[in-house]
Amino acid sequence: MVKYTEVQLNDAFAALADPTRRAIIARLAKADALVTELAEPFAMSLPAITKHLNVLEQAGLISRIKEGRKRRCYLNPQPLKQAMHWLTDYEKFWSQSLQRLERYLNQTK
Amino acid sequence: MQTSVDTTLTLVRKLNAPIEKVFDAWFTAEALSQWFAPQDSYTTIVHTLEARHGGHYRIEMISPEKESYIVSGKYLEVDKPHKLVFSWSWDHDKTCDSLVSVVLTSKDGYTELVLTHSGLPTETAAQLHEEGWTGCLSRLPQAL
């Protein structure tokens, strides 16, 4: 019985609840891109796309790096992956320990 | 860019024993050494267990290959026999520092245990380097 109350996961899912942002992630999964390149297919203004990018960046899903006057965006899947790893490993550790606790309690009745 | 990752794991168990006995199993060296290990093949030595608020604990788990894993911390909240909160830190990797809380509730004929392991302090994106994290995590399964 594992309950995940994971802030980063929540942020990530909230960020991905928007179709434009999902499309941006899908686009960045193929290759990194300049902000201007990301804006093109959506017929959006730069400020509008920047708002979406801010949400994605705050959720830790993308990074932006300056290239002269332009900004390049990269997908950053690590926060999600790491959180999942951590939960999985400690879940295993505690499950097995608690199983032993249960056995210990039964044995020493 | 600051990114904080707050990771919380919660496990719930029904234990067929009185609440006092379950609490003592967590809070006495003799009992802990008998069950606190991820696998039967491990040997557990409780080096320190200061059973009081603010007291420290230090527990060593030794694998069949004689590898030693030491976890230590401090009892931050002691409400016998209902609640125990302690910090959690592996000797071999301080990036794993976190917090464990054990809450016990006496139910009809059993004791409910809610274990929460939380607050892995990974505050900056720089700290989120795959290397540091996977190092911390990859060593864990070896201990299991």
gemmi code that builds the backbone of each chain (N, CA, C; Angstrom):
import gemmi

chains = {
    "A": [
        ("MET", (0.856, -1.198, 0.000), (0.000, 0.000, 0.000), (0.886, 1.239, 0.000)),
        ("VAL", (1.045, 1.828, -1.125), (1.921, 2.986, -1.205), (1.122, 4.189, -1.666)),
        ("LYS", (1.273, 5.247, -0.921), (0.586, 6.481, -1.327), (1.655, 7.479, -1.742)),
        ("TYR", (1.590, 7.955, -2.937), (2.560, 8.931, -3.406), (2.003, 10.335, -3.206)),
        ("THR", (2.573, 11.063, -2.252), (2.198, 12.464, -2.141), (3.444, 13.240, -2.494)),
        ("GLU", (3.620, 13.485, -3.749), (4.902, 13.927, -4.240), (4.715, 15.279, -4.914)),
        ("VAL", (5.285, 16.292, -4.276), (5.075, 17.657, -4.759), (5.531, 17.812, -6.204)),
        ("GLN", (6.703, 17.264, -6.474), (7.237, 17.407, -7.821), (6.348, 16.692, -8.843)),
        ("LEU", (5.852, 15.532, -8.455), (4.946, 14.808, -9.342), (3.697, 15.641, -9.595)),
        ("ASN", (3.167, 16.233, -8.532), (1.974, 17.059, -8.675), (2.226, 18.228, -9.612)),
        ("ASP", (3.375, 18.890, -9.396), (3.733, 20.021, -10.259), (3.831, 19.573, -11.708)),
        ("ALA", (4.461, 18.421, -11.890), (4.658, 17.924, -13.249), (3.324, 17.598, -13.903)),
        ("PHE", (2.466, 16.924, -13.160), (1.172, 16.577, -13.745), (0.325, 17.813, -14.002)),
        ("ALA", (0.415, 18.775, -13.086), (-0.322, 20.031, -13.293), (0.183, 20.730, -14.553)),
        ("ALA", (1.500, 20.719, -14.708), (2.092, 21.374, -15.877), (1.649, 20.685, -17.162)),
        ("LEU", (1.466, 19.375, -17.085), (1.127, 18.604, -18.286), (-0.379, 18.530, -18.529)),
        ("ALA", (-1.153, 19.197, -17.673), (-2.604, 19.168, -17.841), (-3.070, 20.089, -18.968)),
        ("ASP", (-2.123, 20.768, -19.614), (-2.460, 21.716, -20.667), (-1.955, 21.183, -22.018)),
        ("PRO", (-2.819, 21.183, -23.044), (-2.425, 20.582, -24.333), (-1.228, 21.275, -24.988)),
        ("THR", (-1.150, 22.610, -24.844), (-0.009, 23.309, -25.445), (1.291, 22.856, -24.792)),
        ("ARG", (1.255, 22.741, -23.487), (2.480, 22.340, -22.775), (2.847, 20.885, -23.073)),
        ("ARG", (1.828, 20.046, -23.238), (2.128, 18.658, -23.621), (2.796, 18.624, -24.993)),
        ("ALA", (2.294, 19.477, -25.894), (2.867, 19.536, -27.246), (4.317, 20.022, -27.191)),
        ("ILE", (4.586, 20.974, -26.302), (5.956, 21.489, -26.156), (6.883, 20.370, -25.663)),
        ("ILE", (6.405, 19.615, -24.684), (7.207, 18.503, -24.151), (7.459, 17.468, -25.246)),
        ("ALA", (6.400, 17.154, -26.006), (6.542, 16.170, -27.086), (7.567, 16.654, -28.111)),
        ("ARG", (7.518, 17.952, -28.395), (8.460, 18.534, -29.352), (9.891, 18.466, -28.803)),
        ("LEU", (10.056, 18.772, -27.514), (11.401, 18.769, -26.911), (11.930, 17.349, -26.687)),
        ("ALA", (11.015, 16.388, -26.640), (11.457, 14.999, -26.486), (12.215, 14.545, -27.729)),
        ("LYS", (11.875, 15.180, -28.886), (12.569, 14.834, -30.137), (13.934, 15.498, -30.182)),
        ("ALA", (13.962, 16.777, -29.845), (15.236, 17.512, -29.849), (15.040, 18.842, -29.147)),
        ("ASP", (16.142, 19.413, -28.627), (16.026, 20.726, -28.003), (15.660, 21.769, -29.067)),
        ("ALA", (15.157, 22.894, -28.633), (14.678, 23.890, -29.594), (14.779, 25.290, -29.015)),
        ("LEU", (14.887, 26.276, -29.916), (14.860, 27.667, -29.475), (13.425, 28.041, -29.128)),
        ("VAL", (13.274, 29.023, -28.260), (11.932, 29.462, -27.868), (11.130, 29.895, -29.099)),
        ("THR", (11.797, 30.576, -30.022), (11.111, 31.028, -31.241), (10.615, 29.851, -32.072)),
        ("GLU", (11.394, 28.796, -32.112), (10.994, 27.588, -32.856), (9.801, 26.908, -32.201)),
        ("LEU", (9.777, 26.967, -30.873), (8.662, 26.345, -30.150), (7.372, 27.123, -30.372)),
        ("ALA", (7.514, 28.437, -30.485), (6.326, 29.296, -30.635), (5.654, 29.107, -31.993)),
        ("GLU", (6.463, 28.855, -33.024), (5.963, 28.790, -34.409), (4.708, 27.941, -34.619)),
        ("PRO", (4.755, 26.637, -34.289), (3.594, 25.793, -34.624), (2.321, 26.173, -33.876)),
        ("PHE", (2.427, 26.972, -32.833), (1.237, 27.311, -32.042), (0.643, 28.664, -32.398)),
        ("ALA", (1.257, 29.350, -33.331), (0.788, 30.694, -33.702), (0.575, 31.541, -32.444)),
        ("MET", (1.546, 31.488, -31.561), (1.429, 32.209, -30.293), (2.468, 33.316, -30.233)),
        ("SER", (2.152, 34.325, -29.443), (3.140, 35.372, -29.215), (4.233, 34.825, -28.312)),
        ("LEU", (5.389, 35.480, -28.332), (6.480, 35.030, -27.468), (6.123, 35.113, -25.982)),
        ("PRO", (5.470, 36.214, -25.544), (5.084, 36.251, -24.121), (4.164, 35.092, -23.736)),
        ("ALA", (3.257, 34.717, -24.666), (2.319, 33.628, -24.360), (3.064, 32.301, -24.213)),
        ("ILE", (3.980, 32.049, -25.115), (4.729, 30.786, -25.047), (5.650, 30.796, -23.827)),
        ("THR", (6.160, 31.978, -23.509), (7.054, 32.088, -22.350), (6.330, 31.717, -21.060)),
        ("LYS", (5.065, 32.083, -20.983), (4.274, 31.714, -19.805), (4.229, 30.203, -19.634)),
        ("HIS", (3.972, 29.518, -20.747), (3.936, 28.049, -20.687), (5.293, 27.471, -20.304)),
        ("LEU", (6.332, 28.070, -20.874), (7.687, 27.571, -20.580), (8.036, 27.788, -19.105)),
        ("ASN", (7.564, 28.886, -18.537), (7.799, 29.137, -17.108), (7.192, 28.040, -16.246)),
        ("VAL", (5.967, 27.652, -16.603), (5.291, 26.595, -15.832), (6.077, 25.287, -15.931)),
        ("LEU", (6.515, 24.970, -17.136), (7.264, 23.722, -17.337), (8.604, 23.753, -16.603)),
        ("GLU", (9.218, 24.941, -16.616), (10.519, 25.053, -15.959), (10.368, 24.950, -14.440)),
        ("GLN", (9.312, 25.580, -13.911), (9.082, 25.506, -12.465), (8.782, 24.084, -12.011)),
        ("ALA", (8.161, 23.311, -12.896), (7.884, 21.911, -12.562), (9.128, 21.049, -12.748)),
        ("GLY", (10.206, 21.675, -13.193), (11.467, 20.952, -13.354), (11.535, 20.102, -14.609)),
        ("LEU", (10.578, 20.317, -15.514), (10.527, 19.446, -16.698), (11.398, 19.933, -17.848)),
        ("ILE", (11.685, 21.226, -17.870), (12.566, 21.747, -18.911), (13.602, 22.700, -18.301)),
        ("SER", (14.650, 22.935, -19.053), (15.643, 23.941, -18.694), (15.794, 24.884, -19.879)),
        ("ARG", (16.119, 26.130, -19.571), (16.378, 27.094, -20.644), (17.792, 27.626, -20.511)),
        ("ILE", (18.472, 27.670, -21.619), (19.846, 28.158, -21.596), (20.004, 29.247, -22.643)),
        ("LYS", (20.657, 30.330, -22.228), (20.857, 31.469, -23.134), (21.876, 31.137, -24.202)),
        ("GLU", (21.515, 31.481, -25.439), (22.466, 31.367, -26.551), (22.480, 32.734, -27.211)),
        ("GLY", (23.396, 33.563, -26.774), (23.409, 34.930, -27.268), (22.130, 35.618, -26.848)),
        ("ARG", (21.351, 36.100, -27.810), (20.096, 36.769, -27.457), (18.931, 35.794, -27.440)),
        ("LYS", (19.212, 34.562, -27.869), (18.134, 33.565, -27.919), (18.200, 32.635, -26.717)),
        ("ARG", (17.101, 31.900, -26.548), (17.056, 30.954, -25.431), (16.710, 29.575, -25.978)),
        ("ARG", (17.526, 28.603, -25.598), (17.296, 27.245, -26.062), (16.667, 26.425, -24.928)),
        ("CYS", (15.686, 25.599, -25.286), (14.985, 24.791, -24.282), (15.367, 23.324, -24.389)),
        ("TYR", (15.537, 22.718, -23.243), (15.873, 21.298, -23.168), (14.884, 20.568, -22.279)),
        ("LEU", (14.598, 19.346, -22.630), (13.766, 18.503, -21.779), (14.616, 18.000, -20.620)),
        ("ASN", (14.032, 17.980, -19.446), (14.770, 17.559, -18.252), (13.936, 16.547, -17.461)),
        ("PRO", (13.998, 15.290, -17.848), (13.102, 14.300, -17.220), (13.574, 13.822, -15.854)),
        ("GLN", (14.735, 14.293, -15.390), (15.319, 13.733, -14.165), (14.464, 13.863, -12.895)),
        ("PRO", (13.886, 15.036, -12.630), (13.150, 15.145, -11.364), (12.098, 14.057, -11.183)),
        ("LEU", (11.351, 13.783, -12.232), (10.346, 12.733, -12.157), (10.978, 11.367, -11.937)),
        ("LYS", (11.984, 11.091, -12.740), (12.658, 9.793, -12.654), (13.217, 9.566, -11.266)),
        ("GLN", (13.883, 10.605, -10.744), (14.553, 10.464, -9.457), (13.552, 10.246, -8.327)),
        ("ALA", (12.477, 11.012, -8.398), (11.459, 10.855, -7.364), (10.901, 9.437, -7.387)),
        ("MET", (10.679, 8.919, -8.580), (10.133, 7.575, -8.702), (11.108, 6.525, -8.172)),
        ("HIS", (12.377, 6.699, -8.510), (13.409, 5.772, -8.031), (13.427, 5.734, -6.517)),
        ("TRP", (13.440, 6.925, -5.936), (13.546, 7.036, -4.491), (12.394, 6.308, -3.820)),
        ("LEU", (11.194, 6.580, -4.307), (10.008, 5.959, -3.730), (10.067, 4.448, -3.864)),
        ("THR", (10.469, 3.980, -5.028), (10.507, 2.545, -5.276), (11.488, 1.856, -4.337)),
        ("ASP", (12.664, 2.451, -4.193), (13.692, 1.809, -3.376), (13.342, 1.792, -1.897)),
        ("TYR", (12.884, 2.919, -1.384), (12.533, 2.930, 0.036), (11.273, 2.133, 0.304)),
        ("GLU", (10.392, 2.065, -0.655), (9.186, 1.263, -0.503), (9.597, -0.195, -0.299)),
        ("LYS", (10.576, -0.630, -1.067), (11.087, -1.998, -0.958), (11.755, -2.215, 0.411)),
        ("PHE", (12.602, -1.261, 0.762), (13.318, -1.356, 2.035), (12.342, -1.500, 3.207)),
        ("TRP", (11.362, -0.620, 3.258), (10.434, -0.632, 4.394), (9.471, -1.809, 4.341)),
        ("SER", (9.010, -2.159, 3.162), (8.088, -3.298, 3.048), (8.722, -4.538, 3.638)),
        ("GLN", (9.979, -4.770, 3.270), (10.651, -5.971, 3.748), (10.939, -5.889, 5.240)),
        ("SER", (11.327, -4.716, 5.711), (11.572, -4.558, 7.140), (10.290, -4.750, 7.945)),
        ("LEU", (9.198, -4.187, 7.439), (7.931, -4.291, 8.166), (7.410, -5.723, 8.181)),
        ("GLN", (7.722, -6.463, 7.130), (7.368, -7.880, 7.098), (8.082, -8.623, 8.230)),
        ("ARG", (9.344, -8.245, 8.408), (10.121, -8.850, 9.490), (9.595, -8.414, 10.855)),
        ("LEU", (9.153, -7.178, 10.949), (8.567, -6.696, 12.199), (7.330, -7.532, 12.545)),
        ("GLU", (6.516, -7.779, 11.536), (5.304, -8.554, 11.728), (5.636, -9.961, 12.243)),
        ("ARG", (6.643, -10.549, 11.632), (7.059, -11.887, 12.033), (7.604, -11.864, 13.462)),
        ("TYR", (8.400, -10.834, 13.752), (8.961, -10.697, 15.096), (7.842, -10.603, 16.142)),
        ("LEU", (6.822, -9.815, 15.842), (5.723, -9.640, 16.786), (4.964, -10.946, 16.993)),
        ("ASN", (4.799, -11.701, 15.935), (4.092, -12.977, 16.042), (4.899, -14.007, 16.833)),
        ("GLN", (6.207, -13.981, 16.635), (7.077, -14.957, 17.292), (7.160, -14.718, 18.790)),
        ("THR", (7.062, -13.468, 19.198), (7.309, -13.156, 20.612), (6.021, -12.933, 21.388)),
        ("LYS", (4.955, -13.530, 20.907), (3.675, -13.388, 21.591), (3.708, -13.979, 23.003)),
    ],
    "B": [
        ("MET", (18.297, 28.213, -11.147), (16.941, 27.721, -10.947), (16.874, 26.848, -9.708)),
        ("GLN", (15.955, 27.147, -8.821), (15.778, 26.332, -7.630), (14.656, 25.336, -7.869)),
        ("THR", (14.942, 24.086, -7.631), (13.902, 23.081, -7.727), (13.918, 22.290, -6.439)),
        ("SER", (12.808, 22.232, -5.756), (12.801, 21.413, -4.556), (11.982, 20.170, -4.812)),
        ("VAL", (12.515, 19.048, -4.396), (11.833, 17.781, -4.556), (11.476, 17.273, -3.178)),
        ("ASP", (10.216, 17.277, -2.864), (9.798, 16.723, -1.590), (9.171, 15.365, -1.862)),
        ("THR", (9.854, 14.351, -1.423), (9.405, 13.006, -1.716), (8.878, 12.368, -0.451)),
        ("THR", (7.667, 11.911, -0.494), (7.081, 11.297, 0.684), (6.529, 9.916, 0.360)),
        ("LEU", (6.968, 8.987, 1.155), (6.510, 7.608, 0.993), (5.686, 7.230, 2.215)),
        ("THR", (4.510, 6.680, 2.003), (3.676, 6.268, 3.129), (3.307, 4.796, 3.017)),
        ("LEU", (3.517, 4.072, 4.092), (3.143, 2.652, 4.130), (2.222, 2.429, 5.320)),
        ("VAL", (1.185, 1.648, 5.125), (0.249, 1.343, 6.208), (0.211, -0.165, 6.423)),
        ("ARG", (0.279, -0.591, 7.685), (0.237, -2.022, 7.994), (-0.683, -2.271, 9.184)),
        ("LYS", (-1.345, -3.438, 9.151), (-2.102, -3.905, 10.312), (-1.240, -4.911, 11.022)),
        ("LEU", (-1.001, -4.682, 12.306), (-0.151, -5.592, 13.056), (-0.938, -6.237, 14.179)),
        ("ASN", (-0.790, -7.548, 14.260), (-1.556, -8.332, 15.217), (-0.841, -8.370, 16.570)),
        ("ALA", (-0.721, -7.205, 17.195), (-0.044, -7.106, 18.491), (-0.510, -5.830, 19.177)),
        ("PRO", (-0.431, -5.804, 20.518), (-0.841, -4.590, 21.238), (0.069, -3.406, 20.894)),
        ("ILE", (-0.486, -2.224, 20.972), (0.222, -1.004, 20.563), (1.537, -0.823, 21.328)),
        ("GLU", (1.551, -1.116, 22.622), (2.770, -0.937, 23.424), (3.897, -1.831, 22.910)),
        ("LYS", (3.511, -3.029, 22.520), (4.516, -3.976, 22.057), (5.104, -3.538, 20.705)),
        ("VAL", (4.245, -3.009, 19.855), (4.721, -2.534, 18.543), (5.657, -1.345, 18.755)),
        ("PHE", (5.275, -0.464, 19.661), (6.121, 0.704, 19.933), (7.490, 0.268, 20.458)),
        ("ASP", (7.483, -0.665, 21.407), (8.745, -1.154, 21.968), (9.623, -1.821, 20.908)),
        ("ALA", (8.978, -2.433, 19.923), (9.742, -3.084, 18.857), (10.565, -2.051, 18.076)),
        ("TRP", (10.084, -0.808, 18.057), (10.803, 0.277, 17.372), (11.796, 0.980, 18.287)),
        ("PHE", (11.571, 0.849, 19.587), (12.241, 1.759, 20.499), (13.118, 1.061, 21.525)),
        ("THR", (13.397, -0.237, 21.321), (14.364, -0.916, 22.189), (15.399, -1.604, 21.297)),
        ("ALA", (16.645, -1.535, 21.720), (17.741, -2.080, 20.914), (17.569, -3.579, 20.705)),
        ("GLU", (17.179, -4.265, 21.742), (17.047, -5.717, 21.689), (16.030, -6.129, 20.604)),
        ("ALA", (14.869, -5.451, 20.603), (13.837, -5.786, 19.627), (14.244, -5.376, 18.212)),
        ("LEU", (14.757, -4.172, 18.079), (15.126, -3.660, 16.747), (16.135, -4.568, 16.055)),
        ("SER", (17.095, -5.053, 16.846), (18.146, -5.871, 16.247), (17.578, -7.174, 15.686)),
        ("GLN", (16.380, -7.525, 16.122), (15.792, -8.779, 15.639), (14.993, -8.638, 14.362)),
        ("TRP", (14.527, -7.439, 14.074), (13.709, -7.329, 12.858), (14.170, -6.233, 11.887)),
        ("PHE", (14.910, -5.248, 12.374), (15.216, -4.107, 11.524), (16.318, -4.445, 10.531)),
        ("ALA", (15.915, -4.990, 9.423), (16.836, -5.323, 8.344), (16.002, -5.619, 7.114)),
        ("PRO", (16.520, -5.305, 5.968), (15.736, -5.518, 4.761), (15.632, -6.984, 4.351)),
        ("GLN", (16.529, -7.813, 4.868), (16.478, -9.231, 4.507), (16.954, -10.094, 5.657)),
        ("ASP", (16.497, -11.344, 5.674), (16.869, -12.267, 6.748), (18.377, -12.515, 6.782)),
        ("SER", (19.001, -12.427, 5.631), (20.430, -12.757, 5.546), (21.316, -11.659, 6.154)),
        ("TYR", (20.708, -10.526, 6.494), (21.476, -9.432, 7.091), (21.584, -9.572, 8.600)),
        ("THR", (22.684, -9.070, 9.147), (22.834, -9.009, 10.593), (22.678, -7.555, 11.023)),
        ("THR", (21.878, -7.330, 12.028), (21.653, -5.962, 12.491), (22.256, -5.764, 13.880)),
        ("ILE", (23.068, -4.740, 14.008), (23.636, -4.390, 15.304), (23.169, -2.989, 15.677)),
        ("VAL", (22.516, -2.869, 16.811), (22.098, -1.554, 17.289), (23.219, -1.024, 18.177)),
        ("HIS", (23.989, -0.084, 17.652), (25.127, 0.445, 18.409), (24.673, 1.443, 19.466)),
        ("THR", (23.710, 2.260, 19.097), (23.213, 3.280, 20.016), (21.702, 3.359, 19.898)),
        ("LEU", (21.030, 3.417, 21.032), (19.602, 3.735, 21.009), (19.273, 4.432, 22.325)),
        ("GLU", (19.273, 5.740, 22.276), (18.942, 6.544, 23.450), (17.439, 6.797, 23.418)),
        ("ALA", (16.722, 5.966, 24.180), (15.267, 5.954, 24.084), (14.630, 7.136, 24.799)),
        ("ARG", (14.787, 8.290, 24.201), (14.176, 9.501, 24.761), (14.118, 10.574, 23.678)),
        ("HIS", (13.316, 11.580, 23.946), (13.231, 12.720, 23.042), (14.618, 13.365, 22.918)),
        ("GLY", (15.073, 13.575, 21.721), (16.391, 14.168, 21.515), (17.528, 13.149, 21.538)),
        ("GLY", (17.205, 11.896, 21.857), (18.225, 10.847, 21.889), (18.651, 10.435, 20.482)),
        ("HIS", (19.822, 9.820, 20.405), (20.337, 9.386, 19.109), (20.224, 7.878, 18.937)),
        ("TYR", (20.200, 7.463, 17.696), (20.303, 6.030, 17.417), (21.341, 5.824, 16.329)),
        ("ARG", (21.902, 4.640, 16.318), (22.884, 4.288, 15.305), (22.792, 2.784, 15.071)),
        ("ILE", (22.413, 2.419, 13.876), (22.154, 1.009, 13.584), (22.983, 0.565, 12.380)),
        ("GLU", (23.633, -0.559, 12.532), (24.451, -1.100, 11.454), (23.785, -2.348, 10.882)),
        ("MET", (23.708, -2.387, 9.562), (23.181, -3.575, 8.898), (24.310, -4.173, 8.066)),
        ("ILE", (24.573, -5.438, 8.285), (25.705, -6.081, 7.615), (25.183, -7.150, 6.655)),
        ("SER", (25.580, -7.009, 5.424), (25.117, -7.942, 4.385), (25.872, -9.268, 4.497)),
        ("PRO", (25.380, -10.319, 3.823), (26.094, -11.605, 3.840), (27.516, -11.454, 3.278)),
        ("GLU", (27.721, -10.445, 2.426), (29.057, -10.201, 1.869), (29.903, -9.337, 2.811)),
        ("LYS", (29.416, -9.150, 4.009), (30.110, -8.394, 5.056), (30.220, -6.900, 4.738)),
        ("GLU", (29.332, -6.416, 3.895), (29.296, -4.973, 3.661), (28.442, -4.339, 4.753)),
        ("SER", (28.922, -3.206, 5.229), (28.255, -2.585, 6.345), (27.504, -1.323, 5.898)),
        ("TYR", (26.272, -1.204, 6.342), (25.465, -0.010, 6.053), (24.971, 0.542, 7.378)),
        ("ILE", (25.369, 1.764, 7.661), (25.013, 2.341, 8.951), (24.039, 3.495, 8.758)),
        ("VAL", (22.929, 3.409, 9.470), (21.968, 4.509, 9.455), (21.910, 5.071, 10.872)),
        ("SER", (21.824, 6.392, 10.949), (21.748, 7.007, 12.265), (20.818, 8.209, 12.217)),
        ("GLY", (20.496, 8.705, 13.399), (19.612, 9.863, 13.461), (19.273, 10.195, 14.900)),
        ("LYS", (18.271, 11.041, 15.015), (17.905, 11.584, 16.315), (16.388, 11.457, 16.472)),
        ("TYR", (15.958, 11.113, 17.684), (14.509, 11.044, 17.937), (13.961, 12.448, 18.153)),
        ("LEU", (13.167, 12.887, 17.221), (12.680, 14.266, 17.247), (11.335, 14.388, 17.955)),
        ("GLU", (10.608, 13.280, 17.982), (9.316, 13.293, 18.660), (9.062, 11.905, 19.234)),
        ("VAL", (8.797, 11.863, 20.526), (8.530, 10.587, 21.184), (7.235, 10.714, 21.968)),
        ("ASP", (6.197, 10.059, 21.493), (4.915, 10.074, 22.186), (4.490, 8.617, 22.379)),
        ("LYS", (5.039, 8.032, 23.412), (4.820, 6.613, 23.669), (3.377, 6.342, 24.048)),
        ("PRO", (2.718, 5.342, 23.500), (3.123, 4.409, 22.436), (2.527, 4.779, 21.074)),
        ("HIS", (2.320, 6.084, 20.848), (1.568, 6.482, 19.659), (2.402, 6.961, 18.486)),
        ("LYS", (3.500, 7.641, 18.799), (4.204, 8.274, 17.690), (5.705, 8.372, 17.951)),
        ("LEU", (6.451, 8.127, 16.890), (7.899, 8.218, 16.950), (8.377, 8.880, 15.651)),
        ("VAL", (9.111, 9.981, 15.795), (9.639, 10.667, 14.605), (11.155, 10.739, 14.747)),
        ("PHE", (11.874, 10.318, 13.733), (13.334, 10.388, 13.807), (13.950, 10.773, 12.478)),
        ("SER", (15.096, 11.440, 12.580), (15.822, 11.778, 11.353), (16.557, 10.527, 10.880)),
        ("TRP", (16.887, 10.513, 9.600), (17.408, 9.311, 8.945), (18.583, 9.702, 8.063)),
        ("SER", (19.739, 9.150, 8.364), (20.927, 9.520, 7.603), (21.867, 8.328, 7.433)),
        ("TRP", (22.181, 8.018, 6.190), (23.146, 6.941, 5.927), (24.556, 7.500, 6.088)),
        ("ASP", (25.424, 6.721, 6.719), (26.822, 7.130, 6.827), (27.470, 7.306, 5.458)),
        ("HIS", (27.122, 6.421, 4.535), (27.812, 6.390, 3.243), (27.302, 7.447, 2.264)),
        ("ASP", (26.213, 8.100, 2.593), (25.743, 9.123, 1.661), (24.777, 10.095, 2.321)),
        ("LYS", (25.295, 11.277, 2.614), (24.483, 12.261, 3.321), (23.404, 12.887, 2.436)),
        ("THR", (23.454, 12.642, 1.128), (22.407, 13.197, 0.278), (21.094, 12.446, 0.495)),
        ("CYS", (21.164, 11.345, 1.234), (19.949, 10.583, 1.517), (19.264, 11.044, 2.807)),
        ("ASP", (19.771, 12.094, 3.444), (19.190, 12.547, 4.708), (17.690, 12.789, 4.577)),
        ("SER", (16.946, 12.257, 5.529), (15.497, 12.403, 5.448), (14.859, 12.192, 6.817)),
        ("LEU", (13.559, 12.036, 6.835), (12.795, 12.008, 8.078), (11.801, 10.844, 8.052)),
        ("VAL", (11.740, 10.124, 9.180), (10.811, 8.995, 9.248), (9.854, 9.209, 10.420)),
        ("SER", (8.577, 8.987, 10.174), (7.620, 9.046, 11.274), (6.827, 7.741, 11.324)),
        ("VAL", (6.644, 7.243, 12.546), (5.881, 6.016, 12.750), (4.713, 6.368, 13.662)),
        ("VAL", (3.517, 6.210, 13.162), (2.328, 6.524, 13.953), (1.539, 5.244, 14.180)),
        ("LEU", (1.252, 4.958, 15.446), (0.524, 3.746, 15.803), (-0.852, 4.100, 16.355)),
        ("THR", (-1.841, 3.322, 15.946), (-3.196, 3.520, 16.462), (-3.763, 2.174, 16.884)),
        ("SER", (-4.286, 2.145, 18.090), (-4.891, 0.914, 18.591), (-6.281, 0.765, 17.999)),
        ("LYS", (-6.473, -0.330, 17.232), (-7.790, -0.565, 16.621), (-8.418, -1.786, 17.277)),
        ("ASP", (-9.547, -2.179, 16.774), (-10.249, -3.315, 17.336), (-9.474, -4.607, 17.052)),
        ("GLY", (-8.659, -5.024, 18.016), (-7.947, -6.294, 17.874), (-6.616, -6.221, 17.142)),
        ("TYR", (-6.224, -5.047, 16.683), (-4.920, -4.937, 16.040), (-4.361, -3.521, 16.196)),
        ("THR", (-3.129, -3.355, 15.772), (-2.510, -2.031, 15.813), (-2.226, -1.586, 14.388)),
        ("GLU", (-2.676, -0.400, 14.058), (-2.394, 0.137, 12.727), (-1.097, 0.940, 12.774)),
        ("LEU", (-0.223, 0.639, 11.830), (1.051, 1.340, 11.752), (1.080, 2.161, 10.458)),
        ("VAL", (1.368, 3.455, 10.591), (1.523, 4.293, 9.405), (2.954, 4.830, 9.408)),
        ("LEU", (3.705, 4.405, 8.436), (5.095, 4.829, 8.337), (5.220, 5.862, 7.209)),
        ("THR", (5.808, 6.996, 7.527), (6.007, 8.028, 6.509), (7.488, 8.356, 6.425)),
        ("HIS", (8.034, 8.233, 5.255), (9.445, 8.557, 5.049), (9.486, 9.728, 4.077)),
        ("SER", (9.987, 10.860, 4.542), (9.822, 12.061, 3.719), (10.992, 13.021, 3.788)),
        ("GLY", (10.880, 14.035, 2.959), (11.751, 15.192, 3.067), (13.171, 14.963, 2.613)),
        ("LEU", (13.341, 14.216, 1.577), (14.673, 14.071, 1.034), (15.132, 15.443, 0.561)),
        ("PRO", (16.170, 16.004, 1.173), (16.503, 17.390, 0.882), (17.355, 17.558, -0.371)),
        ("THR", (16.701, 17.691, -1.464), (17.425, 17.920, -2.714), (16.934, 19.245, -3.231)),
        ("GLU", (17.651, 20.305, -2.812), (17.066, 21.626, -2.954), (17.323, 22.311, -4.280)),
        ("THR", (18.421, 22.021, -4.863), (18.701, 22.750, -6.099), (18.822, 21.814, -7.277)),
        ("ALA", (18.592, 22.376, -8.417), (18.706, 21.580, -9.632), (20.118, 21.022, -9.761)),
        ("ALA", (21.095, 21.817, -9.289), (22.477, 21.361, -9.359), (22.664, 20.076, -8.573)),
        ("GLN", (21.920, 19.985, -7.461), (22.028, 18.780, -6.637), (21.320, 17.598, -7.270)),
        ("LEU", (20.525, 17.916, -8.269), (19.757, 16.854, -8.900), (20.575, 16.095, -9.937)),
        ("HIS", (21.871, 16.228, -9.872), (22.706, 15.482, -10.800), (22.398, 14.004, -10.710)),
        ("GLU", (22.245, 13.434, -11.836), (21.941, 12.008, -11.904), (22.927, 11.209, -11.069)),
        ("GLU", (24.184, 11.610, -11.140), (25.242, 10.871, -10.460), (24.982, 10.743, -8.962)),
        ("GLY", (24.745, 11.898, -8.340), (24.529, 11.899, -6.908), (23.328, 11.079, -6.512)),
        ("TRP", (22.294, 11.258, -7.256), (21.073, 10.542, -6.935), (21.188, 9.054, -7.155)),
        ("THR", (21.632, 8.688, -8.321), (21.662, 7.260, -8.604), (22.684, 6.592, -7.708)),
        ("GLY", (23.724, 7.335, -7.290), (24.689, 6.777, -6.348), (23.994, 6.399, -5.070)),
        ("CYS", (23.235, 7.337, -4.581), (22.475, 7.123, -3.357), (21.517, 5.943, -3.521)),
        ("LEU", (20.860, 5.906, -4.653), (19.837, 4.890, -4.863), (20.411, 3.532, -5.219)),
        ("SER", (21.500, 3.550, -5.966), (22.030, 2.264, -6.409), (22.658, 1.508, -5.254)),
        ("ARG", (23.126, 2.261, -4.244), (23.706, 1.581, -3.094), (22.626, 0.947, -2.232)),
        ("LEU", (21.452, 1.514, -2.313), (20.373, 1.012, -1.474), (20.011, -0.440, -1.793)),
        ("PRO", (19.750, -0.757, -3.063), (19.392, -2.150, -3.369), (20.452, -3.147, -2.919)),
        ("GLN", (21.703, -2.739, -2.942), (22.766, -3.633, -2.471), (22.554, -3.955, -1.003)),
        ("ALA", (21.946, -3.021, -0.321), (21.715, -3.227, 1.104), (20.488, -4.101, 1.327)),
        ("LEU", (19.767, -4.379, 0.279), (18.500, -5.093, 0.442), (18.656, -6.588, 0.218)),
    ],
}
model = gemmi.Model(1)
for chain_id, residues in chains.items():
    chain = gemmi.Chain(chain_id)
    for i, (resn, *xyz) in enumerate(residues, 1):
        res = gemmi.Residue()
        res.name, res.seqid = resn, gemmi.SeqId(i, " ")
        for name, pos in zip(("N", "CA", "C"), xyz):
            atom = gemmi.Atom()
            atom.name, atom.element = name, gemmi.Element(name[0])
            atom.pos, atom.b_iso = gemmi.Position(*pos), 0.0
            res.add_atom(atom)
        chain.add_residue(res)
    model.add_chain(chain)
structure = gemmi.Structure()
structure.add_model(model)
structure.setup_entities()
